[in-house]
């Protein structure tokens, strides 16, 4: 969870108890939970609105699909798969045959 291990969580809880005190900590935890629920509801609402505006073709759209890193990664993987398929279907040169040479490429 966010790259935070058990030791780090224990340290955060210890510091929170010292800073806020054991009396205010449950109230702050409740407020944090409410904020997380509201943020999740807003994200779901935005996702549903985007899906509705884009139409039925994008019914399975997720917000993480809009992350630029995922978009680039997906396109690179697709290009690599296309290249593998293309290379597999290309004819192999016969013995003694020279590969094509592009003067403009070098």
Phi and psi in radians as a Rosetta constraint file:
Dihedral C 1 N 2 CA 2 C 2 CIRCULARHARMONIC 1.034 0.35
Dihedral N 2 CA 2 C 2 N 3 CIRCULARHARMONIC 0.368 0.35
Dihedral C 2 N 3 CA 3 C 3 CIRCULARHARMONIC 1.240 0.35
Dihedral N 3 CA 3 C 3 N 4 CIRCULARHARMONIC 0.366 0.35
Dihedral C 3 N 4 CA 4 C 4 CIRCULARHARMONIC -1.874 0.35
Dihedral N 4 CA 4 C 4 N 5 CIRCULARHARMONIC 2.131 0.35
Dihedral C 4 N 5 CA 5 C 5 CIRCULARHARMONIC -1.543 0.35
Dihedral N 5 CA 5 C 5 N 6 CIRCULARHARMONIC -3.049 0.35
Dihedral C 5 N 6 CA 6 C 6 CIRCULARHARMONIC -1.129 0.35
Dihedral N 6 CA 6 C 6 N 7 CIRCULARHARMONIC -0.723 0.35
Dihedral C 6 N 7 CA 7 C 7 CIRCULARHARMONIC -1.115 0.35
Dihedral N 7 CA 7 C 7 N 8 CIRCULARHARMONIC -0.730 0.35
Dihedral C 7 N 8 CA 8 C 8 CIRCULARHARMONIC -1.164 0.35
Dihedral N 8 CA 8 C 8 N 9 CIRCULARHARMONIC -0.698 0.35
Dihedral C 8 N 9 CA 9 C 9 CIRCULARHARMONIC -1.099 0.35
Dihedral N 9 CA 9 C 9 N 10 CIRCULARHARMONIC -0.711 0.35
Dihedral C 9 N 10 CA 10 C 10 CIRCULARHARMONIC -1.105 0.35
Dihedral N 10 CA 10 C 10 N 11 CIRCULARHARMONIC -0.715 0.35
Dihedral C 10 N 11 CA 11 C 11 CIRCULARHARMONIC -1.153 0.35
Dihedral N 11 CA 11 C 11 N 12 CIRCULARHARMONIC -0.722 0.35
Dihedral C 11 N 12 CA 12 C 12 CIRCULARHARMONIC -1.102 0.35
Dihedral N 12 CA 12 C 12 N 13 CIRCULARHARMONIC -0.760 0.35
Dihedral C 12 N 13 CA 13 C 13 CIRCULARHARMONIC -1.104 0.35
Dihedral N 13 CA 13 C 13 N 14 CIRCULARHARMONIC -0.710 0.35
Dihedral C 13 N 14 CA 14 C 14 CIRCULARHARMONIC -1.111 0.35
Dihedral N 14 CA 14 C 14 N 15 CIRCULARHARMONIC -0.795 0.35
Dihedral C 14 N 15 CA 15 C 15 CIRCULARHARMONIC -1.141 0.35
Dihedral N 15 CA 15 C 15 N 16 CIRCULARHARMONIC -0.681 0.35
Dihedral C 15 N 16 CA 16 C 16 CIRCULARHARMONIC -1.107 0.35
Dihedral N 16 CA 16 C 16 N 17 CIRCULARHARMONIC -0.698 0.35
Dihedral C 16 N 17 CA 17 C 17 CIRCULARHARMONIC -1.131 0.35
Dihedral N 17 CA 17 C 17 N 18 CIRCULARHARMONIC -0.705 0.35
Dihedral C 17 N 18 CA 18 C 18 CIRCULARHARMONIC -1.208 0.35
Dihedral N 18 CA 18 C 18 N 19 CIRCULARHARMONIC -0.781 0.35
Dihedral C 18 N 19 CA 19 C 19 CIRCULARHARMONIC -1.264 0.35
Dihedral N 19 CA 19 C 19 N 20 CIRCULARHARMONIC -0.858 0.35
Dihedral C 19 N 20 CA 20 C 20 CIRCULARHARMONIC -1.644 0.35
Dihedral N 20 CA 20 C 20 N 21 CIRCULARHARMONIC -0.353 0.35
Dihedral C 20 N 21 CA 21 C 21 CIRCULARHARMONIC 1.486 0.35
Dihedral N 21 CA 21 C 21 N 22 CIRCULARHARMONIC 2.663 0.35
Dihedral C 21 N 22 CA 22 C 22 CIRCULARHARMONIC -1.184 0.35
Dihedral N 22 CA 22 C 22 N 23 CIRCULARHARMONIC -0.336 0.35
Dihedral C 22 N 23 CA 23 C 23 CIRCULARHARMONIC -1.349 0.35
Dihedral N 23 CA 23 C 23 N 24 CIRCULARHARMONIC -0.702 0.35
Dihedral C 23 N 24 CA 24 C 24 CIRCULARHARMONIC -1.540 0.35
Dihedral N 24 CA 24 C 24 N 25 CIRCULARHARMONIC -0.279 0.35
Dihedral C 24 N 25 CA 25 C 25 CIRCULARHARMONIC -1.072 0.35
Dihedral N 25 CA 25 C 25 N 26 CIRCULARHARMONIC -0.756 0.35
Dihedral C 25 N 26 CA 26 C 26 CIRCULARHARMONIC -1.092 0.35
Dihedral N 26 CA 26 C 26 N 27 CIRCULARHARMONIC -0.636 0.35
Dihedral C 26 N 27 CA 27 C 27 CIRCULARHARMONIC -1.155 0.35
Dihedral N 27 CA 27 C 27 N 28 CIRCULARHARMONIC -0.756 0.35
Dihedral C 27 N 28 CA 28 C 28 CIRCULARHARMONIC -1.164 0.35
Dihedral N 28 CA 28 C 28 N 29 CIRCULARHARMONIC -0.652 0.35
Dihedral C 28 N 29 CA 29 C 29 CIRCULARHARMONIC -1.125 0.35
Dihedral N 29 CA 29 C 29 N 30 CIRCULARHARMONIC -0.688 0.35
Dihedral C 29 N 30 CA 30 C 30 CIRCULARHARMONIC -1.125 0.35
Dihedral N 30 CA 30 C 30 N 31 CIRCULARHARMONIC -0.768 0.35
Dihedral C 30 N 31 CA 31 C 31 CIRCULARHARMONIC -1.110 0.35
Dihedral N 31 CA 31 C 31 N 32 CIRCULARHARMONIC -0.690 0.35
Dihedral C 31 N 32 CA 32 C 32 CIRCULARHARMONIC -1.118 0.35
Dihedral N 32 CA 32 C 32 N 33 CIRCULARHARMONIC -0.709 0.35
Dihedral C 32 N 33 CA 33 C 33 CIRCULARHARMONIC -1.094 0.35
Dihedral N 33 CA 33 C 33 N 34 CIRCULARHARMONIC -0.713 0.35
Dihedral C 33 N 34 CA 34 C 34 CIRCULARHARMONIC -1.122 0.35
Dihedral N 34 CA 34 C 34 N 35 CIRCULARHARMONIC -0.725 0.35
Dihedral C 34 N 35 CA 35 C 35 CIRCULARHARMONIC -1.118 0.35
Dihedral N 35 CA 35 C 35 N 36 CIRCULARHARMONIC -0.708 0.35
Dihedral C 35 N 36 CA 36 C 36 CIRCULARHARMONIC -1.130 0.35
Dihedral N 36 CA 36 C 36 N 37 CIRCULARHARMONIC -0.728 0.35
Dihedral C 36 N 37 CA 37 C 37 CIRCULARHARMONIC -1.100 0.35
Dihedral N 37 CA 37 C 37 N 38 CIRCULARHARMONIC -0.731 0.35
Dihedral C 37 N 38 CA 38 C 38 CIRCULARHARMONIC -1.130 0.35
Dihedral N 38 CA 38 C 38 N 39 CIRCULARHARMONIC -0.732 0.35
Dihedral C 38 N 39 CA 39 C 39 CIRCULARHARMONIC -1.113 0.35
Dihedral N 39 CA 39 C 39 N 40 CIRCULARHARMONIC -0.726 0.35
Dihedral C 39 N 40 CA 40 C 40 CIRCULARHARMONIC -1.129 0.35
Dihedral N 40 CA 40 C 40 N 41 CIRCULARHARMONIC -0.716 0.35
Dihedral C 40 N 41 CA 41 C 41 CIRCULARHARMONIC -1.127 0.35
Dihedral N 41 CA 41 C 41 N 42 CIRCULARHARMONIC -0.702 0.35
Dihedral C 41 N 42 CA 42 C 42 CIRCULARHARMONIC -1.146 0.35
Dihedral N 42 CA 42 C 42 N 43 CIRCULARHARMONIC -0.710 0.35
Dihedral C 42 N 43 CA 43 C 43 CIRCULARHARMONIC -1.134 0.35
Dihedral N 43 CA 43 C 43 N 44 CIRCULARHARMONIC -0.751 0.35
Dihedral C 43 N 44 CA 44 C 44 CIRCULARHARMONIC -1.112 0.35
Dihedral N 44 CA 44 C 44 N 45 CIRCULARHARMONIC -0.689 0.35
Dihedral C 44 N 45 CA 45 C 45 CIRCULARHARMONIC -1.127 0.35
Dihedral N 45 CA 45 C 45 N 46 CIRCULARHARMONIC -0.741 0.35
Dihedral C 45 N 46 CA 46 C 46 CIRCULARHARMONIC -1.120 0.35
Dihedral N 46 CA 46 C 46 N 47 CIRCULARHARMONIC -0.748 0.35
Dihedral C 46 N 47 CA 47 C 47 CIRCULARHARMONIC -1.065 0.35
Dihedral N 47 CA 47 C 47 N 48 CIRCULARHARMONIC -0.802 0.35
Dihedral C 47 N 48 CA 48 C 48 CIRCULARHARMONIC -1.109 0.35
Dihedral N 48 CA 48 C 48 N 49 CIRCULARHARMONIC -0.672 0.35
Dihedral C 48 N 49 CA 49 C 49 CIRCULARHARMONIC -1.169 0.35
Dihedral N 49 CA 49 C 49 N 50 CIRCULARHARMONIC -0.720 0.35
Dihedral C 49 N 50 CA 50 C 50 CIRCULARHARMONIC -1.107 0.35
Dihedral N 50 CA 50 C 50 N 51 CIRCULARHARMONIC -0.776 0.35
Dihedral C 50 N 51 CA 51 C 51 CIRCULARHARMONIC -1.034 0.35
Dihedral N 51 CA 51 C 51 N 52 CIRCULARHARMONIC -0.749 0.35
Dihedral C 51 N 52 CA 52 C 52 CIRCULARHARMONIC -1.140 0.35
Dihedral N 52 CA 52 C 52 N 53 CIRCULARHARMONIC -0.713 0.35
Dihedral C 52 N 53 CA 53 C 53 CIRCULARHARMONIC -1.234 0.35
Dihedral N 53 CA 53 C 53 N 54 CIRCULARHARMONIC -0.607 0.35
Dihedral C 53 N 54 CA 54 C 54 CIRCULARHARMONIC -1.390 0.35
Dihedral N 54 CA 54 C 54 N 55 CIRCULARHARMONIC -0.382 0.35
Dihedral C 54 N 55 CA 55 C 55 CIRCULARHARMONIC 1.715 0.35
Dihedral N 55 CA 55 C 55 N 56 CIRCULARHARMONIC -3.051 0.35
Dihedral C 55 N 56 CA 56 C 56 CIRCULARHARMONIC -1.206 0.35
Dihedral N 56 CA 56 C 56 N 57 CIRCULARHARMONIC -0.343 0.35
Dihedral C 56 N 57 CA 57 C 57 CIRCULARHARMONIC -1.135 0.35
Dihedral N 57 CA 57 C 57 N 58 CIRCULARHARMONIC -0.443 0.35
Dihedral C 57 N 58 CA 58 C 58 CIRCULARHARMONIC -1.975 0.35
Dihedral N 58 CA 58 C 58 N 59 CIRCULARHARMONIC 0.596 0.35
Dihedral C 58 N 59 CA 59 C 59 CIRCULARHARMONIC -1.147 0.35
Dihedral N 59 CA 59 C 59 N 60 CIRCULARHARMONIC -0.440 0.35
Dihedral C 59 N 60 CA 60 C 60 CIRCULARHARMONIC -1.731 0.35
Dihedral N 60 CA 60 C 60 N 61 CIRCULARHARMONIC 0.302 0.35
Dihedral C 60 N 61 CA 61 C 61 CIRCULARHARMONIC -1.154 0.35
Dihedral N 61 CA 61 C 61 N 62 CIRCULARHARMONIC 2.335 0.35
Dihedral C 61 N 62 CA 62 C 62 CIRCULARHARMONIC -2.049 0.35
Dihedral N 62 CA 62 C 62 N 63 CIRCULARHARMONIC 2.648 0.35
Dihedral C 62 N 63 CA 63 C 63 CIRCULARHARMONIC -1.104 0.35
Dihedral N 63 CA 63 C 63 N 64 CIRCULARHARMONIC -0.566 0.35
Dihedral C 63 N 64 CA 64 C 64 CIRCULARHARMONIC -1.181 0.35
Dihedral N 64 CA 64 C 64 N 65 CIRCULARHARMONIC -0.320 0.35
Dihedral C 64 N 65 CA 65 C 65 CIRCULARHARMONIC -1.208 0.35
Dihedral N 65 CA 65 C 65 N 66 CIRCULARHARMONIC -0.341 0.35
Dihedral C 65 N 66 CA 66 C 66 CIRCULARHARMONIC -1.557 0.35
Dihedral N 66 CA 66 C 66 N 67 CIRCULARHARMONIC -0.007 0.35
Dihedral C 66 N 67 CA 67 C 67 CIRCULARHARMONIC -1.221 0.35
Dihedral N 67 CA 67 C 67 N 68 CIRCULARHARMONIC 2.175 0.35
Dihedral C 67 N 68 CA 68 C 68 CIRCULARHARMONIC -0.987 0.35
Dihedral N 68 CA 68 C 68 N 69 CIRCULARHARMONIC -0.601 0.35
Dihedral C 68 N 69 CA 69 C 69 CIRCULARHARMONIC -1.113 0.35
Dihedral N 69 CA 69 C 69 N 70 CIRCULARHARMONIC -0.724 0.35
Dihedral C 69 N 70 CA 70 C 70 CIRCULARHARMONIC -1.188 0.35
Dihedral N 70 CA 70 C 70 N 71 CIRCULARHARMONIC -0.660 0.35
Dihedral C 70 N 71 CA 71 C 71 CIRCULARHARMONIC -1.102 0.35
Dihedral N 71 CA 71 C 71 N 72 CIRCULARHARMONIC -0.834 0.35
Dihedral C 71 N 72 CA 72 C 72 CIRCULARHARMONIC -1.106 0.35
Dihedral N 72 CA 72 C 72 N 73 CIRCULARHARMONIC -0.795 0.35
Dihedral C 72 N 73 CA 73 C 73 CIRCULARHARMONIC -1.033 0.35
Dihedral N 73 CA 73 C 73 N 74 CIRCULARHARMONIC -0.766 0.35
Dihedral C 73 N 74 CA 74 C 74 CIRCULARHARMONIC -1.104 0.35
Dihedral N 74 CA 74 C 74 N 75 CIRCULARHARMONIC -0.749 0.35
Dihedral C 74 N 75 CA 75 C 75 CIRCULARHARMONIC -1.194 0.35
Dihedral N 75 CA 75 C 75 N 76 CIRCULARHARMONIC -0.629 0.35
Dihedral C 75 N 76 CA 76 C 76 CIRCULARHARMONIC -1.149 0.35
Dihedral N 76 CA 76 C 76 N 77 CIRCULARHARMONIC -0.763 0.35
Dihedral C 76 N 77 CA 77 C 77 CIRCULARHARMONIC -1.107 0.35
Dihedral N 77 CA 77 C 77 N 78 CIRCULARHARMONIC -0.746 0.35
Dihedral C 77 N 78 CA 78 C 78 CIRCULARHARMONIC -1.097 0.35
Dihedral N 78 CA 78 C 78 N 79 CIRCULARHARMONIC -0.722 0.35
Dihedral C 78 N 79 CA 79 C 79 CIRCULARHARMONIC -1.127 0.35
Dihedral N 79 CA 79 C 79 N 80 CIRCULARHARMONIC -0.693 0.35
Dihedral C 79 N 80 CA 80 C 80 CIRCULARHARMONIC -1.148 0.35
Dihedral N 80 CA 80 C 80 N 81 CIRCULARHARMONIC -0.711 0.35
Dihedral C 80 N 81 CA 81 C 81 CIRCULARHARMONIC -1.148 0.35
Dihedral N 81 CA 81 C 81 N 82 CIRCULARHARMONIC -0.704 0.35
Dihedral C 81 N 82 CA 82 C 82 CIRCULARHARMONIC -1.104 0.35
Dihedral N 82 CA 82 C 82 N 83 CIRCULARHARMONIC -0.724 0.35
Dihedral C 82 N 83 CA 83 C 83 CIRCULARHARMONIC -1.116 0.35
Dihedral N 83 CA 83 C 83 N 84 CIRCULARHARMONIC -0.734 0.35
Dihedral C 83 N 84 CA 84 C 84 CIRCULARHARMONIC -1.095 0.35
Dihedral N 84 CA 84 C 84 N 85 CIRCULARHARMONIC -0.722 0.35
Dihedral C 84 N 85 CA 85 C 85 CIRCULARHARMONIC -1.177 0.35
Dihedral N 85 CA 85 C 85 N 86 CIRCULARHARMONIC -0.690 0.35
Dihedral C 85 N 86 CA 86 C 86 CIRCULARHARMONIC -1.174 0.35
Dihedral N 86 CA 86 C 86 N 87 CIRCULARHARMONIC -0.764 0.35
Dihedral C 86 N 87 CA 87 C 87 CIRCULARHARMONIC -1.126 0.35
Dihedral N 87 CA 87 C 87 N 88 CIRCULARHARMONIC -0.651 0.35
Dihedral C 87 N 88 CA 88 C 88 CIRCULARHARMONIC -1.182 0.35
Dihedral N 88 CA 88 C 88 N 89 CIRCULARHARMONIC -0.480 0.35
Dihedral C 88 N 89 CA 89 C 89 CIRCULARHARMONIC -1.685 0.35
Dihedral N 89 CA 89 C 89 N 90 CIRCULARHARMONIC -0.183 0.35
Dihedral C 89 N 90 CA 90 C 90 CIRCULARHARMONIC -1.232 0.35
Dihedral N 90 CA 90 C 90 N 91 CIRCULARHARMONIC 2.485 0.35
Dihedral C 90 N 91 CA 91 C 91 CIRCULARHARMONIC -1.234 0.35
Dihedral N 91 CA 91 C 91 N 92 CIRCULARHARMONIC 2.586 0.35
Dihedral C 91 N 92 CA 92 C 92 CIRCULARHARMONIC -1.481 0.35
Dihedral N 92 CA 92 C 92 N 93 CIRCULARHARMONIC 2.500 0.35
Dihedral C 92 N 93 CA 93 C 93 CIRCULARHARMONIC -1.167 0.35
Dihedral N 93 CA 93 C 93 N 94 CIRCULARHARMONIC 2.449 0.35
Dihedral C 93 N 94 CA 94 C 94 CIRCULARHARMONIC -1.265 0.35
Dihedral N 94 CA 94 C 94 N 95 CIRCULARHARMONIC 2.802 0.35
Dihedral C 94 N 95 CA 95 C 95 CIRCULARHARMONIC -1.097 0.35
Dihedral N 95 CA 95 C 95 N 96 CIRCULARHARMONIC 2.262 0.35
Dihedral C 95 N 96 CA 96 C 96 CIRCULARHARMONIC 1.539 0.35
Dihedral N 96 CA 96 C 96 N 97 CIRCULARHARMONIC -0.191 0.35
Dihedral C 96 N 97 CA 97 C 97 CIRCULARHARMONIC -1.441 0.35
Dihedral N 97 CA 97 C 97 N 98 CIRCULARHARMONIC 2.378 0.35
Dihedral C 97 N 98 CA 98 C 98 CIRCULARHARMONIC -1.593 0.35
Dihedral N 98 CA 98 C 98 N 99 CIRCULARHARMONIC 2.493 0.35
Dihedral C 98 N 99 CA 99 C 99 CIRCULARHARMONIC -1.196 0.35
Dihedral N 99 CA 99 C 99 N 100 CIRCULARHARMONIC 2.743 0.35
Dihedral C 99 N 100 CA 100 C 100 CIRCULARHARMONIC -1.103 0.35
Dihedral N 100 CA 100 C 100 N 101 CIRCULARHARMONIC 2.568 0.35
Dihedral C 100 N 101 CA 101 C 101 CIRCULARHARMONIC -2.205 0.35
Dihedral N 101 CA 101 C 101 N 102 CIRCULARHARMONIC 2.270 0.35
Dihedral C 101 N 102 CA 102 C 102 CIRCULARHARMONIC -1.895 0.35
Dihedral N 102 CA 102 C 102 N 103 CIRCULARHARMONIC 1.943 0.35
Dihedral C 102 N 103 CA 103 C 103 CIRCULARHARMONIC -1.147 0.35
Dihedral N 103 CA 103 C 103 N 104 CIRCULARHARMONIC -0.625 0.35
Dihedral C 103 N 104 CA 104 C 104 CIRCULARHARMONIC -1.266 0.35
Dihedral N 104 CA 104 C 104 N 105 CIRCULARHARMONIC -0.364 0.35
Dihedral C 104 N 105 CA 105 C 105 CIRCULARHARMONIC -1.394 0.35
Dihedral N 105 CA 105 C 105 N 106 CIRCULARHARMONIC -0.329 0.35
